Amino acid sequence: MEKVKVGIIGCGGIANGKHLPALKNLSEKGRVELVAFCDIIEERAQKAAKEYGTPDAKVYTDYKELLKDPSIVTVHVCTPNRSHSFISIDAMRAGKHVLCEKPMAKTFAEAQEMVKVSKETGKILTIGYQNRHRPDSHFLKATCEDGELGEIYFAKAHAIRRRAVPTWGVFMNEYEQGGGPLIDIGTHALDLTLWMMDNYEPRMVVGKAYKELGRSATTDFGNAFGNWNPEEYTVEDSAFGFIQMKNGATIILESSWALNTLDVGEAQTTLCGTKAGADMKDGVRINGVRHNQQYTAQTTFGAGGVAFFEGGEAQTPEVVEANIFYDAVTKGTELCVKPEQAMVVSQILEAIYKSSETGQPVFFD
């Protein structure tokens, strides 16, 4: 099988922490070649090309120049949220398949346009919600599909950090990112929840974002990633949403980078159905009633306490994500994260921000 030639647009933290290591795994298996790297900071692109690229890999500072290379089949968009949509659209119109990092876009309208262009061009578009590919997520999704929980009518999407504001890059920049923890980590929790419920039809949203801690004058932050500059902190530090779906189901979304709480958890969901409930605490816990008694069944995903053994060579979520994308490109197989699904996530996140700004609920047609 001929190796797929890959271009990377954006060579910062998410590229080096997720996409490039995953692609290195695929490259070692003969699936891909990383032939082009683009970043507005040329040194970052050069460093990535040297570490991950082919010997003749090209380096760019203008992504449009990278897209002119007809040999490039796929592009990974790893830039700040503001540029996800127009770079992905330009890439698809240039004949490339796209794996765009989450969230899909800064706005719902941009996400809609991405879906439209994917259909017009026939190019594959998927979004980087790699938490779907964790072992606990696979197990819980199979549990939902088996009908063990019944109809899921209430859920919580958890994305709560006590004090872990990302102080690097543009995370605290509202113009570049569109928001803070809601659009950064709340997006993962909401994606997981909607996917488990298989429900992408929201009716209305009420939301509230808070900027209580991020702009505090104190420097006693206790932040996991070091102190931040309050003057540069232009996004929320926590946000919460109440989402009602068209079928009557309710979802509560909670997100924070900095919140005075001990109840923390990230990229997790709690599901309550007519037959049983489930959460992602310490693996996956299923609760229900059997033989007139309440029960809790817990599934863990380690090696079962076997001495000196941590488990087999299970692929990491980002490698699974990359393999699914490249299977779709080379074999025509189905995507896991469909752009229409990611578009609804962006729609709901935008509505939470809008509701917070106006003090009013947001209703969908």
Secondary structure, 3 states (H helix, E strand, C coil): CCCEEEEEECCCHHHHHHHHHHHHHHHHCCCEEEEEEECCCHHHHHHHHHHHCCCCCEEECCHHHHHCCCCCCEEEECCCHHHHHHHHHHHHHCCCEEEEECCCCCCHHHHHHHHHHHHHHCCCEEEECHHHHCHHHHHHHHHHHCCCCCCEEEEEEEEECCECCCCCCCCCCHHHHCCCHHHHHHHHHHHHHHHHHCCCCEEEEEEEEECCCCCCCCCCCCCCCCCCCHHHCCCCCEEEEEEEECCCCEEEEEEECECCCCCCEEEEEEEEECCEEEECCCCEEEEEEECCEEEEEEECCCCCCCCCCCCCCCCCHHHHHHHHHHHHHHHCCCCCCCHHHHHHHHHHHHHHHHHHHHCCCEECC
